[in-house]
Amino acid sequence: MTPSSSPIRLVGHQRRFAESVAQIDTELEFNSGAAVAARRDEVLAAAKAAYGPSEDYRGVRDAWDAVFPDGVYSAQGLADAKRSVEQGS
């Protein structure tokens, strides 16, 4: 078996979702919700380039969509995403 030539390790939807929620939460400590929301397209393009159409990409996308529904920061969305991560669902 030949090892993958990609340095990116795929970890799955839930782990990538949890990782993304944590990163978003950290960014929100330093920037406004509007400033962080404006990065969505940039972050998703980078995730798509790194992970392709994988569950990892969908985890990143779903995290951003949960916290920024319709492109606007939602404190309730962040709380729900964190709760989902804590419950492992």
C-alpha positions in Angstrom: 0.0 0.0 0.0 1.3 3.4 -1.0 1.0 6.2 1.7 -1.0 9.2 0.7 1.1 12.0 -0.8 -1.1 14.6 0.9 0.2 16.1 4.2 -3.5 16.6 5.2 -5.0 14.0 7.5 -8.7 13.6 7.2 -10.4 13.2 10.6 -14.1 13.2 9.7 -17.1 15.5 10.0 -17.5 15.5 13.8 -13.9 16.1 14.7 -13.5 18.8 12.0 -16.8 20.4 13.1 -15.6 20.5 16.7 -12.2 21.9 15.6 -13.9 24.6 13.5 -16.3 25.6 16.3 -13.3 26.0 18.7 -11.4 28.1 16.1 -14.4 30.3 15.5 -15.0 30.8 19.2 -11.4 31.8 19.6 -11.6 34.3 16.8 -14.7 35.8 18.3 -12.8 36.6 21.4 -10.6 39.0 19.4 -12.9 40.2 16.6 -16.5 41.2 16.1 -18.9 38.7 14.7 -19.2 40.7 11.5 -15.4 40.6 11.0 -15.2 36.9 11.6 -18.3 36.2 9.4 -16.6 38.0 6.6 -13.9 35.3 6.5 -16.3 32.5 5.7 -15.7 32.3 2.0 -11.9 32.5 2.5 -12.0 29.7 5.1 -14.3 27.5 3.1 -12.2 27.9 0.0 -9.1 26.9 2.0 -10.9 23.9 3.5 -12.2 22.8 0.0 -8.6 23.1 -1.4 -7.2 21.1 1.5 -9.9 18.5 2.0 -11.7 18.3 -1.3 -15.3 17.3 -1.2 -14.8 15.2 2.0 -16.6 14.9 5.3 -13.9 17.1 6.7 -14.8 19.9 4.4 -18.4 19.5 5.3 -17.5 19.7 9.0 -15.9 23.1 8.4 -18.7 24.3 6.3 -21.4 23.1 8.8 -19.6 24.8 11.7 -19.5 28.1 9.9 -23.1 27.8 8.8 -24.2 26.9 12.4 -22.5 30.0 13.9 -23.2 32.4 11.0 -26.6 31.4 9.6 -27.3 33.7 6.6 -23.9 35.2 7.0 -24.7 36.9 10.3 -23.2 35.9 13.7 -25.6 34.1 16.0 -24.8 33.7 19.7 -27.5 31.1 19.8 -25.9 29.3 16.9 -22.5 29.2 18.6 -24.1 27.9 21.8 -26.0 25.2 19.9 -22.8 24.2 18.0 -20.8 24.0 21.3 -23.5 21.9 22.9 -23.6 19.6 19.9 -19.8 19.2 20.2 -20.1 18.5 23.9 -22.8 15.9 23.3 -20.8 14.3 20.5 -23.7 14.5 18.0 
